[in-house]
Amino acid sequence: MGDIYWRFVAALALVVALIFACAWIAKRLGLGGRMATPRGKRRLSIQEVLPLDGKRRLVLVKRDEVEHLVVIGLNSDLVVETGINARAARPEAEFGAMLPGASA
């Protein structure tokens, strides 16, 4: 009688392991619940999130090297600024060129 229970537990463990293996393979192939995109080739990303209060957040979204600033609330969303050039928004990249003796 105990042999039947051990077989059941072993079969259940095997099925659960197969489910996890299939999920891992699907994730590696880019089939993890979103449109299939090559790894590292996504066009849309969230750069930063800043909570303003308990109901609103300020979100910096990046799409195709262009950033958009959005306030997200419970009942309304507001685009604050759009078309921010992601490369020009990084002042530390231009700071080195302002130093004396820096080659341009």
CORHUCOR-V70993 format. One record per helix or strand of 2 or more residues. SS is the DSSP state (2 for helix, 1 for strand). FROM is the first residue (numbers start at 0). LEN is the number of residues. Records with the same first field share a line. If there is no record, write none. Layout:
# CORHUCOR-V70993
SS = FROM-LEN + FROM-LEN
This chain:
# CORHUCOR-V70993
2 = 1-27 + 90-8
1 = 43-8 + 56-7 + 65-7 + 76-9
